[in-house]
């Protein structure tokens, strides 16, 4: 058998082919363009590559145009973790030397000796791939919105605390459309004190408010005129300019979140797994799309539910050495799936009585809040894996057989 290792870079890639004995069959540096990819295919064909027995490829990234082109050839592709590859490098050289060609040979040898210990890239559908792109983009936009909102709140706390108090009881606080619309016309306490009710009402209407506009405008006007400590005039004006700059970033982030949420929802509703995933308590279109984005729709990707739980980071990990024994939560995991699982478990614990009972039972057992939610997520994702494999929707009696209705 022949094994291929690719050390990828931005403008070129080093290719190495080794046989079953570890002998170097061929090596070449190719460019990152269609001509370079054609060279790679010619190398593989000369080494015996056929559609029936394609040569497997090891590379240190699961994404990019080169990986997409290789996946189109329907060959096994192994995305080797760079940290794992660094450990393998020490097996071949203790001096610490490194070169692109040597790394390509090392990747090929990983497949030759330990292919069974590494997972192939899943064969997900194109729709699942599109959902992955959109769901991750929407998740990133949500995190950017939180970051921008926190930065703006921290700045307002330094010079304009009455504005924070005026919108503290509203959903999303200063990230709400109403708060952003008012801040755009009143970035400092001095300007806010001169605002009239009609101007505030006009800003609220631009933000989309329809009912109770005049009463809300009057309440905001009175809240903004409450006495507070003040910065010096020039400093306050500079902080107002800074706040408007942060507000522009926040507006962009909020718009991106809304647009991407609509796009990922539309795509997710077309997927065959939509009905199964959203049948679970706590999983709506957005959270469900994030879960599908990380799990994919290749049902051969995970051997069993235990593998899914380890991948999600919900299953505990045991460390045993001599007389030392510890059981802790996993830190090496899919962080995006773990974040979606936290939201899933939290929502389920508040909306689903069996899930709530399971959560409270874990708290009585001595688990803290994070550990109890992680345990609930562990049960739910195991049930989801079973339902996706057997093509059935959520069944409360099978997911929580110990539930006793009050």
C-alpha positions as CSV (number, residue, x, y, z in Angstrom):
1,X,0.0,0.0,0.0
2,X,1.0,3.6,-0.6
3,X,0.4,6.4,1.9
4,X,0.4,10.1,1.2
5,X,1.4,12.9,3.5
6,X,0.9,16.6,2.7
7,X,2.5,19.5,4.6
8,X,0.4,22.4,3.5
9,X,1.3,26.1,3.4
10,X,-0.2,29.3,2.1
11,X,1.4,29.3,-1.4
12,X,2.8,25.7,-1.8
13,X,2.4,22.2,-0.4
14,X,5.1,19.4,0.1
15,X,4.0,15.9,-0.9
16,X,5.5,12.6,0.2
17,X,4.5,9.1,-0.7
18,X,5.7,6.1,1.3
19,X,5.1,2.4,0.9
20,X,4.1,-0.2,3.5
21,X,7.8,-0.6,4.6
22,X,8.3,3.2,5.1
23,X,10.4,3.6,2.0
24,X,10.0,7.0,0.3
25,X,8.4,6.4,-3.1
26,X,8.1,10.0,-4.3
27,X,8.3,13.6,-3.1
28,X,7.4,16.9,-4.7
29,X,6.5,20.5,-3.9
30,X,3.4,21.7,-5.6
31,X,1.8,25.1,-6.0
32,X,-1.5,26.0,-4.4
33,X,-3.4,26.2,-7.7
34,X,-5.2,23.9,-10.2
35,X,-1.8,23.1,-11.8
36,X,-0.4,22.0,-8.5
37,X,-3.4,19.9,-7.7
38,X,-3.1,18.2,-11.2
39,X,0.5,17.4,-10.3
40,X,-0.6,15.8,-7.1
41,X,-3.2,13.6,-8.9
42,X,-0.5,12.6,-11.4
43,X,1.8,11.6,-8.6
44,X,-0.9,9.5,-6.9
45,X,-1.9,7.9,-10.2
46,X,1.8,7.0,-10.9
47,X,1.9,5.3,-7.5
48,X,-1.1,3.1,-8.2
49,X,-4.0,5.3,-7.2
50,X,-7.3,3.9,-8.6
51,X,-11.0,4.8,-7.9
52,X,-11.4,1.3,-6.4
53,X,-8.4,1.6,-4.1
54,X,-7.6,5.4,-3.6
55,X,-4.4,6.3,-1.7
56,X,-5.2,7.7,1.7
57,X,-4.0,11.2,2.6
58,X,-2.8,12.7,5.9
59,X,-2.9,16.5,6.3
60,X,-2.8,18.8,9.3
61,X,-6.0,20.7,8.5
62,X,-9.7,19.7,7.9
63,X,-10.5,22.8,5.8
64,X,-9.3,24.7,2.8
65,X,-9.5,24.5,-1.0
66,X,-7.0,21.7,-1.2
67,X,-8.9,19.6,1.3
68,X,-12.2,20.3,-0.6
69,X,-10.6,19.2,-3.9
70,X,-9.2,16.0,-2.3
71,X,-12.6,15.2,-0.8
72,X,-14.1,15.5,-4.3
73,X,-11.9,12.5,-5.3
74,X,-13.7,10.4,-2.7
75,X,-10.5,9.3,-1.0
76,X,-9.8,8.7,2.7
77,X,-8.5,12.0,4.3
78,X,-7.1,12.1,7.8
79,X,-6.9,15.5,9.4
80,X,-4.0,15.0,11.9
81,X,-4.1,17.3,14.9
82,X,-1.0,19.5,14.8
83,X,-0.2,18.8,18.5
84,X,-0.4,15.0,17.8
85,X,1.8,15.5,14.7
86,X,4.4,17.3,16.9
87,X,4.5,14.3,19.2
88,X,5.1,12.0,16.2
89,X,8.0,14.2,15.0
90,X,9.9,13.4,18.1
91,X,9.9,9.7,17.2
92,X,12.0,10.4,14.1
93,X,14.3,13.0,15.3
94,X,15.4,13.9,18.9
95,X,17.4,16.9,17.8
96,X,14.3,19.0,17.1
97,X,15.1,19.6,13.5
98,X,12.2,20.3,11.2
99,X,11.5,20.7,7.5
100,X,8.5,20.8,5.3
101,X,9.6,17.6,3.4
102,X,10.3,15.8,6.7
103,X,6.8,16.8,8.0
104,X,5.2,15.4,4.9
105,X,7.1,12.1,5.3
106,X,6.1,12.0,9.0
107,X,2.4,12.5,8.1
108,X,2.5,9.7,5.6
109,X,4.2,7.4,8.2
110,X,1.4,8.2,10.7
111,X,-1.1,6.6,8.3
112,X,1.3,3.7,7.7
113,X,1.6,2.8,11.3
114,X,-1.4,4.3,13.2
115,X,-4.2,5.0,10.7
116,X,-6.6,3.0,13.0
117,X,-6.0,5.5,15.8
118,X,-7.1,8.5,13.7
119,X,-10.5,9.4,12.4
120,X,-11.2,10.1,8.7
121,X,-12.9,13.3,7.7
122,X,-16.7,12.6,7.8
123,X,-18.6,12.2,4.5
124,X,-21.2,14.8,5.3
125,X,-23.7,16.0,2.7
126,X,-23.4,19.4,1.0
127,X,-26.4,20.7,2.9
128,X,-24.8,19.7,6.2
129,X,-21.6,21.4,5.1
130,X,-23.5,24.6,4.3
131,X,-25.3,24.4,7.7
132,X,-21.9,24.1,9.4
133,X,-20.6,27.2,7.7
134,X,-23.7,29.3,8.6
135,X,-24.1,27.9,12.1
136,X,-20.5,28.6,13.0
137,X,-20.6,32.1,11.5
138,X,-23.8,32.8,13.5
139,X,-22.2,31.5,16.6
140,X,-19.1,33.7,16.0
141,X,-21.3,36.7,15.4
142,X,-23.1,36.1,18.6
143,X,-19.9,36.0,20.5
144,X,-18.7,39.2,18.8
145,X,-22.0,40.9,19.7
146,X,-21.5,39.9,23.4
147,X,-17.9,41.2,23.3
148,X,-19.0,44.5,21.7
149,X,-21.9,44.9,24.2
150,X,-19.6,44.3,27.1
151,X,-17.1,46.8,25.9
152,X,-19.8,49.5,25.4
153,X,-21.3,48.7,28.8
154,X,-17.9,49.1,30.5
155,X,-17.3,52.5,28.8
156,X,-20.8,53.7,29.7
157,X,-20.3,52.7,33.3
158,X,-17.3,55.1,33.5
159,X,-19.2,58.2,32.4
160,X,-22.9,57.6,31.7
161,X,-24.4,55.1,34.3
162,X,-27.9,56.7,34.0
163,X,-28.1,55.3,30.5
164,X,-27.4,51.8,31.7
165,X,-30.1,52.2,34.4
166,X,-32.6,53.5,31.9
167,X,-32.4,50.3,29.9
168,X,-31.4,47.8,32.6
169,X,-34.9,46.2,32.7
170,X,-35.1,45.6,28.9
171,X,-34.3,42.3,27.2
172,X,-30.7,42.4,25.9
173,X,-30.1,45.7,27.8
174,X,-28.0,48.0,25.8
175,X,-27.8,45.6,22.9
176,X,-31.5,46.0,22.3
177,X,-32.6,48.1,19.2
178,X,-34.2,50.7,21.4
179,X,-31.2,51.3,23.5
180,X,-28.9,51.5,20.5
181,X,-31.3,54.0,18.8
182,X,-31.4,56.3,21.8
183,X,-27.6,56.1,22.4
184,X,-27.0,57.2,18.8
185,X,-28.7,60.5,19.5
186,X,-27.6,60.9,23.1
187,X,-24.0,59.7,23.5
188,X,-23.3,61.9,26.6
189,X,-25.2,63.1,29.7
190,X,-25.1,66.7,28.4
191,X,-26.8,65.8,25.1
192,X,-29.2,63.4,26.8
193,X,-30.4,66.1,29.2
194,X,-31.6,68.2,26.3
195,X,-33.5,65.4,24.6
196,X,-37.2,66.0,24.1
197,X,-39.9,63.3,24.3
198,X,-40.7,63.6,20.5
199,X,-37.0,62.9,19.6
200,X,-36.9,59.9,21.8
201,X,-40.2,58.6,20.5
202,X,-38.9,59.0,16.9
203,X,-35.8,57.0,17.8
204,X,-38.0,54.2,19.4
205,X,-40.1,54.0,16.3
206,X,-37.0,53.7,14.1
207,X,-36.0,50.8,16.4
208,X,-39.2,49.1,15.6
209,X,-41.4,49.9,18.6
210,X,-45.1,50.2,17.8
211,X,-47.0,50.2,21.1
212,X,-46.7,52.5,24.1
213,X,-44.1,54.7,22.3
214,X,-45.0,58.0,24.0
215,X,-45.1,56.5,27.5
216,X,-41.8,54.7,27.0
217,X,-40.2,57.9,25.6
218,X,-41.3,59.9,28.7
219,X,-39.9,57.2,31.0
220,X,-36.6,57.2,29.2
221,X,-36.4,61.0,29.2
222,X,-36.9,61.1,33.0
223,X,-34.4,58.3,33.5
224,X,-31.7,60.0,31.5
225,X,-32.1,63.2,33.5
226,X,-31.5,61.6,36.8
227,X,-28.5,63.2,38.7
228,X,-25.2,61.4,38.4
229,X,-21.5,62.0,38.8
230,X,-19.9,63.6,35.8
231,X,-16.6,63.5,34.0
232,X,-14.9,66.7,33.0
233,X,-16.5,68.2,29.9
234,X,-13.8,67.5,27.4
235,X,-13.2,64.0,28.8
236,X,-17.0,63.3,28.7
237,X,-17.2,64.5,25.1
238,X,-14.2,62.2,24.1
239,X,-15.9,59.3,25.8
240,X,-19.1,60.0,23.9
241,X,-17.2,59.8,20.6
242,X,-15.7,56.5,21.8
243,X,-19.1,55.2,22.6
244,X,-20.4,56.0,19.2
245,X,-17.5,54.1,17.6
246,X,-18.3,51.1,19.8
247,X,-22.0,51.5,19.0
248,X,-21.2,51.2,15.3
249,X,-19.4,47.9,16.0
250,X,-22.3,46.7,18.0
251,X,-24.9,47.6,15.4
252,X,-22.9,45.7,12.8
253,X,-22.6,42.7,15.1
254,X,-26.4,42.7,15.8
255,X,-27.2,42.9,12.1
256,X,-24.9,40.0,11.3
257,X,-26.5,37.9,14.1
258,X,-30.0,38.5,12.7
259,X,-29.1,37.9,9.1
260,X,-27.1,34.7,9.8
261,X,-29.7,33.4,12.1
262,X,-32.3,33.6,9.3
263,X,-29.9,32.0,6.8
264,X,-29.0,29.1,9.1
265,X,-32.7,28.6,10.1
266,X,-33.7,28.4,6.4
267,X,-31.0,25.9,5.6
268,X,-31.6,23.8,8.7
269,X,-35.3,23.4,8.1
270,X,-34.5,21.7,4.8
271,X,-32.3,19.0,6.3
272,X,-33.8,15.5,6.9
273,X,-32.6,15.5,10.5
274,X,-34.5,18.7,11.4
275,X,-37.6,17.0,12.7
276,X,-35.6,14.6,14.9
277,X,-33.3,17.2,16.4
278,X,-36.0,19.8,17.1
279,X,-38.2,17.2,18.8
280,X,-35.8,17.3,21.8
281,X,-36.6,19.7,24.6
282,X,-34.4,22.8,24.6
283,X,-33.4,22.5,20.9
284,X,-34.9,25.0,18.6
285,X,-33.8,25.9,15.1
286,X,-30.6,27.8,16.1
287,X,-29.3,25.5,18.8
288,X,-30.3,22.5,16.8
289,X,-28.4,23.8,13.8
290,X,-25.3,24.3,15.9
291,X,-25.6,20.7,17.2
292,X,-26.0,19.3,13.6
293,X,-23.2,21.5,12.4
294,X,-20.7,19.8,14.8
295,X,-22.1,16.3,14.6
296,X,-22.7,16.2,10.8
297,X,-25.0,13.8,9.1
298,X,-22.5,11.0,8.4
299,X,-23.8,8.3,10.7
300,X,-20.6,6.3,10.4
301,X,-18.6,9.1,11.9
302,X,-19.0,7.9,15.5
303,X,-18.8,4.3,16.5
304,X,-21.3,4.7,19.4
305,X,-22.8,7.1,21.9
306,X,-19.7,7.1,24.1
307,X,-17.7,8.5,21.2
308,X,-20.2,11.3,20.7
309,X,-20.1,12.1,24.4
310,X,-16.3,12.2,24.5
311,X,-16.3,14.4,21.4
312,X,-18.8,16.8,23.0
313,X,-16.8,16.9,26.3
314,X,-19.8,15.9,28.3
315,X,-18.4,12.5,29.4
316,X,-16.0,12.6,32.4
317,X,-12.4,11.5,32.0
318,X,-10.6,9.2,34.4
319,X,-6.9,9.6,35.3
320,X,-5.4,6.7,37.2
321,X,-1.7,6.3,38.1
322,X,-0.5,4.3,41.0
323,X,-2.6,5.2,44.0
324,X,-3.9,8.4,42.4
325,X,-7.4,8.3,40.9
326,X,-9.3,11.3,39.7
327,X,-12.5,11.8,37.6
328,X,-12.8,15.2,36.1
329,X,-14.6,16.9,33.1
330,X,-12.9,16.9,29.7
331,X,-11.0,20.0,28.6
332,X,-10.1,18.6,25.2
333,X,-13.3,18.7,23.3
334,X,-15.3,20.3,20.5
335,X,-15.8,23.7,22.1
336,X,-18.5,24.8,19.8
337,X,-20.6,21.7,20.5
338,X,-19.9,22.0,24.2
339,X,-21.2,25.7,24.1
340,X,-24.3,24.6,22.2
341,X,-24.8,21.8,24.7
342,X,-24.7,24.2,27.6
343,X,-27.5,26.2,26.1
344,X,-29.4,23.0,25.3
345,X,-29.1,21.6,28.8
346,X,-30.0,24.9,30.5
347,X,-33.1,25.4,28.3
348,X,-34.2,21.8,28.8
349,X,-33.8,22.0,32.6
350,X,-36.1,25.0,32.6
351,X,-38.8,23.8,30.1
352,X,-38.8,20.0,30.5
353,X,-40.0,18.4,33.8
354,X,-38.0,15.2,33.4
355,X,-34.9,17.1,32.5
356,X,-35.5,19.4,35.5
357,X,-35.8,16.4,37.8
358,X,-32.6,14.9,36.5
359,X,-30.8,18.2,37.0
360,X,-32.1,18.6,40.6
361,X,-31.2,15.0,41.4
362,X,-27.6,15.6,40.3
363,X,-27.5,18.8,42.5
364,X,-28.7,16.7,45.5
365,X,-26.0,14.2,44.7
366,X,-23.4,16.9,45.2
367,X,-22.8,18.3,41.7
368,X,-22.4,22.0,41.2
369,X,-24.5,23.8,38.6
370,X,-22.0,23.3,35.7
371,X,-21.5,19.6,36.5
372,X,-25.2,19.0,36.8
373,X,-25.9,20.7,33.4
374,X,-23.0,18.8,31.9
375,X,-24.5,15.5,33.2
376,X,-27.9,16.4,31.7
377,X,-26.2,17.3,28.4
378,X,-24.4,13.9,28.5
379,X,-27.8,12.1,28.7
380,X,-29.5,14.2,26.1
381,X,-26.7,13.9,23.5
382,X,-26.6,10.1,24.0
383,X,-30.4,10.0,23.3
384,X,-29.9,12.2,20.3
385,X,-27.3,9.9,18.8
386,X,-29.6,6.9,19.3
387,X,-32.5,8.8,17.6
388,X,-30.4,9.9,14.7
389,X,-29.1,6.4,14.2
390,X,-32.6,4.8,14.4
391,X,-34.4,7.6,12.6
392,X,-36.9,8.2,15.4
393,X,-38.0,11.3,17.3
394,X,-37.5,12.1,21.0
395,X,-39.4,9.8,23.4
396,X,-39.6,11.2,27.0
397,X,-40.3,7.8,28.6
398,X,-37.2,6.2,27.1
399,X,-35.0,9.2,27.7
400,X,-35.9,9.6,31.3
401,X,-37.4,6.2,32.5
402,X,-36.9,7.2,36.2
403,X,-39.1,10.3,35.9
404,X,-42.0,10.4,38.3
405,X,-44.7,13.0,37.5
406,X,-45.8,15.0,40.5
